[in-house]
Amino acid sequence: MARIVTLTLNPALDISTETDAVAPDRKLRCAAPRIDPGGGGVNVSRAIANLGGDSVALVAAGGPAGAHLLALLRAAGLSPVDLGAPGETRRSMAVRALESGAQYRFLMPGPVWRDADAERAAAAVAAATRPGDLLVVSGSPPPGLADDFFLTLNARLAPLGARMILDTSGAALEAAARCARPLHVLRMDHEEAQALAGAPLQGVAAVADFAAALVARGAARIVAVAHGAEGTVVATPEGRWHARPPKVAVISKVGAGDSFVAAFTLALSRGQGAPEACAAGVAAAAAAVTKPDTQLCDGETTARLLAQVVTAPI
């Protein structure tokens, strides 16, 4: 079984609360907040633990907010490795309007990184990585980080036998899609895939064509594209598959993507193939959206929903 390592360079304290309605120019009285450790890789490690797995969480934390985040992770039974950050860990906020049921999410940028900060982090990650590891790099990159940092890190770790699973956004995702030094897994959502394609991707077949083109180009050995309520499409050199989730009542979409990555990676670490891993990820994402705030997936709900996921070749 492969060891899983997660990397979060831009973690966050996730604050969630509720108010009757969201309106401008007035004081909005909110319920007592829930505070969770957040950021892509952090959430992936939390979800893996919920699913009964283990991971090593590498976290770039800074300041009192960073100390709070690390303390919350330890209280949850994880053992995070602090890489240090050049400034205070950011905070994010999710507010649900009870009147409409709509959720509003406010994301802060995080501290600015310099080249020296990036090199220090890369060296620390290389020192913490072992041959055969699955390294999950998840979440938005911090301000100032070079667009190709994750690709450079992948090139540095690949000779060590580590395999990178990248789930990022913006210019970093664009750089990964253009690169011909393959990642192990590249994951994105439907909107990001359309932006990269430069045209609408209407229907599962069009999404599969796009994912397969990225594999053929050499961007990654496995490409997974989330397609909202339609599930996820995954492509490899061996084929293309679509995993469709059961219909569930959506309470909060926060953490659905991270729950997918957690279950997907855990399945790969246990030797399952891409179609089976995709089905596990889709079940975990469906489980996550049935939970309030940032509670992520849980093992019992994920197992129940996995039996209802329909996976078929395209």
C-alpha positions in Angstrom: 0.0 0.0 0.0 1.5 3.4 -1.0 1.9 6.1 1.6 -0.1 9.2 1.1 1.4 12.7 1.7 -0.6 15.9 1.3 0.8 19.3 0.7 -1.0 22.6 1.6 1.0 25.7 0.9 -2.0 28.1 1.4 -4.0 26.7 4.3 -6.9 28.5 5.9 -8.9 28.7 9.1 -12.4 28.0 7.7 -15.1 29.9 9.6 -18.7 29.0 8.9 -21.9 30.5 10.2 -25.6 31.3 9.4 -27.7 34.4 9.3 -31.3 35.0 8.4 -30.6 36.8 5.2 -27.6 38.5 3.4 -28.2 42.1 2.5 -26.0 45.1 2.0 -25.5 48.1 4.3 -26.8 46.5 7.5 -25.5 44.5 10.4 -26.0 40.8 9.9 -26.4 38.9 13.2 -24.8 35.5 12.8 -24.9 32.2 14.7 -22.0 31.0 16.7 -19.2 30.2 14.2 -17.7 26.8 13.5 -14.0 26.9 12.9 -12.2 24.1 11.0 -8.7 23.7 9.6 -8.9 24.1 5.8 -7.1 24.4 2.6 -7.0 21.7 -0.1 -4.4 19.3 1.2 -5.5 19.8 4.8 -9.1 18.8 3.8 -7.8 15.8 1.9 -6.0 14.5 5.0 -9.0 15.1 7.1 -11.2 13.3 4.7 -8.8 10.4 4.4 -8.9 10.0 8.2 -12.7 10.0 8.0 -12.5 7.2 5.5 -10.3 5.1 7.8 -7.0 5.9 6.0 -3.7 7.5 7.0 -1.7 10.4 5.5 1.1 12.7 6.3 0.0 16.3 6.1 2.7 18.9 5.2 1.3 22.3 6.0 2.8 25.8 5.5 1.4 27.6 8.6 2.2 31.0 10.0 1.3 33.3 12.8 -1.4 32.8 15.5 -4.0 31.6 12.9 -1.5 29.0 11.7 -0.9 27.8 15.2 -4.6 27.5 15.7 -5.0 25.5 12.5 -2.2 23.1 13.5 -3.8 22.7 17.0 -7.1 21.8 15.4 -5.5 19.2 13.2 -3.8 17.6 16.2 -7.0 17.7 18.1 -8.6 15.8 15.2 -5.9 13.0 15.6 -3.6 14.1 12.7 0.1 14.8 13.0 0.8 17.8 10.7 4.3 18.7 9.7 4.7 22.5 9.7 6.7 23.8 6.8 6.4 27.4 7.9 5.0 30.3 6.0 6.2 33.8 5.2 3.2 35.4 7.0 -0.1 34.9 8.8 -2.2 32.0 7.7 -5.4 33.2 5.9 -9.0 32.9 7.0 -12.0 32.1 4.9 -15.7 32.4 5.7 -18.8 30.6 4.5 -22.2 32.2 5.5 -25.5 30.5 4.8 -28.6 32.6 4.4 -31.4 30.7 6.1 -34.1 32.6 4.2 -33.0 31.5 0.8 -30.7 28.5 1.6 -27.9 30.2 -0.4 -24.3 29.9 0.8 -21.9 32.8 0.4 -18.1 32.0 0.5 -15.4 34.6 1.1 -11.8 33.6 0.5 -8.7 35.6 1.6 -5.5 35.5 -0.4 -2.9 34.4 2.2 0.7 35.7 2.7 2.9 36.5 -0.3 5.7 34.0 -1.1 9.1 34.9 -2.4 11.5 32.6 -4.4 13.4 31.8 -1.2 10.2 30.7 0.6 9.4 28.5 -2.4 12.8 26.9 -2.4 12.8 26.3 1.3 9.4 24.6 1.0 10.5 22.5 -2.0 13.5 21.2 -0.1 11.4 20.3 2.9 8.9 18.4 0.8 11.7 16.5 -1.0 13.2 15.6 2.4 9.8 14.3 3.6 9.0 12.3 0.5 9.8 8.6 0.1 9.9 6.3 -3.0 6.5 5.2 -4.0 4.6 8.0 -2.2 1.5 9.5 -3.6 1.9 13.3 -3.0 -1.4 15.1 -3.1 -0.9 18.8 -3.9 -4.3 20.4 -3.5 -5.6 23.9 -3.1 -5.0 27.4 -4.5 -1.3 28.4 -4.6 -0.3 31.3 -2.3 0.3 34.8 -3.9 3.8 35.2 -5.4 4.4 31.5 -6.0 5.7 30.8 -9.5 3.0 29.4 -11.9 5.2 26.4 -12.6 6.3 25.7 -9.0 4.3 22.5 -8.7 5.6 21.2 -12.1 9.2 22.0 -11.0 8.5 20.2 -7.7 7.1 17.2 -9.6 10.3 17.1 -11.8 12.4 17.2 -8.6 10.4 14.4 -6.9 9.8 12.0 -9.8 13.3 10.6 -9.8 12.7 9.8 -6.1 9.8 7.6 -7.1 7.1 9.9 -5.8 3.8 10.4 -7.8 2.1 13.7 -7.8 -1.7 14.2 -7.7 -2.4 17.8 -8.5 -5.7 19.6 -7.9 -5.1 23.4 -8.2 -6.5 26.4 -10.1 -5.7 29.5 -12.1 -2.3 29.9 -13.8 -0.9 26.9 -12.0 -3.5 24.7 -13.5 -2.9 26.2 -16.9 0.8 25.5 -16.7 0.1 21.9 -15.7 -2.2 21.4 -18.6 0.4 22.7 -21.0 3.3 20.6 -19.6 4.6 17.5 -21.2 6.4 16.2 -18.1 3.5 14.1 -16.8 1.9 14.2 -13.4 0.4 11.1 -12.1 -3.0 12.6 -11.7 -4.4 16.0 -12.8 -7.9 16.9 -11.5 -10.1 19.9 -12.3 -13.7 20.9 -12.3 -16.0 21.4 -15.4 -15.6 25.2 -15.4 -11.8 25.0 -15.3 -11.8 22.4 -18.1 -13.9 24.6 -20.3 -11.6 27.5 -19.6 -8.6 25.4 -20.6 -10.4 24.1 -23.7 -11.4 27.6 -24.8 -14.9 26.4 -25.6 -18.0 24.9 -24.0 -17.7 21.2 -23.1 -21.3 20.1 -23.5 -22.0 16.5 -22.4 -20.0 13.7 -20.9 -18.5 12.7 -24.2 -17.0 16.1 -24.8 -15.5 16.2 -21.3 -14.0 12.7 -21.9 -12.5 13.9 -25.3 -10.9 16.8 -23.5 -9.6 14.7 -20.6 -8.2 12.1 -23.1 -6.5 14.8 -25.1 -4.6 16.0 -22.0 -3.5 12.4 -21.3 -2.3 12.1 -25.0 -0.5 15.4 -24.7 1.4 14.1 -21.7 0.0 16.4 -19.0 -0.8 13.5 -16.7 -1.2 9.7 -16.8 -4.7 10.1 -15.3 -7.0 13.1 -15.8 -10.2 13.5 -13.8 -12.7 16.2 -14.6 -15.6 16.8 -12.2 -18.9 17.4 -14.0 -21.1 18.7 -11.2 -24.1 16.6 -10.4 -23.3 14.4 -13.4 -20.3 13.0 -11.5 -16.7 12.7 -12.8 -15.0 11.7 -16.0 -11.6 10.0 -15.8 -9.2 9.3 -18.6 -6.0 7.2 -18.8 -4.0 5.7 -21.6 -6.2 2.6 -21.2 -9.6 4.2 -21.6 -12.2 6.7 -20.4 -14.9 6.2 -17.8 -17.8 8.2 -16.3 -18.8 7.7 -12.7 -22.4 9.0 -12.0 -23.4 9.6 -8.4 -26.8 8.9 -6.8 -29.1 11.9 -6.3 -28.7 13.4 -2.8 -30.0 16.4 -0.9 -27.3 19.1 -1.1 -26.7 21.0 2.1 -23.2 22.4 1.4 -20.8 22.0 -1.5 -17.8 23.0 0.6 -15.2 20.2 0.6 -16.8 18.0 -2.1 -13.8 18.2 -4.4 -11.4 17.6 -1.5 -13.5 14.6 -0.5 -13.3 13.3 -4.0 -9.5 13.6 -4.1 -9.2 11.9 -0.7 -11.2 8.8 -1.6 -9.7 8.7 -5.1 -6.2 8.8 -3.7 -6.9 6.3 -1.0 -8.3 3.9 -3.6 -5.2 4.3 -5.7 -2.9 3.7 -2.7 -4.7 0.4 -2.1 -4.0 -0.7 -5.7 -7.3 0.0 -7.3 -7.6 1.2 -10.9 -8.7 4.6 -12.1 -12.4 3.6 -12.7 -12.7 2.2 -9.2 -10.9 5.1 -7.7 -13.2 7.5 -9.6 -16.3 5.8 -8.3 -14.9 6.0 -4.7 -14.2 9.7 -5.2 -17.7 10.4 -6.6 -19.3 8.6 -3.6 -17.2 10.6 -1.2 -18.1 13.9 -2.9 -21.8 13.0 -2.8 -21.4 12.2 0.9 -19.7 15.5 1.5 -22.5 17.6 0.0 -25.0 16.1 2.5 -23.0 17.5 5.4 -23.2 21.1 6.7 -20.4 23.6 6.9 -17.0 22.0 6.2 -17.5 18.5 7.7 -16.4 16.6 4.5 -17.3 13.0 3.8 -17.6 10.2 6.3 -16.9 6.5 5.9 -20.4 5.2 6.5 -22.2 7.5 4.1 -19.5 7.1 1.5 -19.7 3.3 1.6 -23.5 3.4 1.3 -23.4 5.8 -1.7 -20.6 3.9 -3.4 -23.0 1.0 -3.9 -25.2 3.4 -5.9 -22.5 4.9 -8.1 -22.8 3.9 -11.8 -19.5 3.6 -13.6 -19.4 3.0 -17.4 -16.8 3.3 -20.1 -17.2 6.1 -22.6 
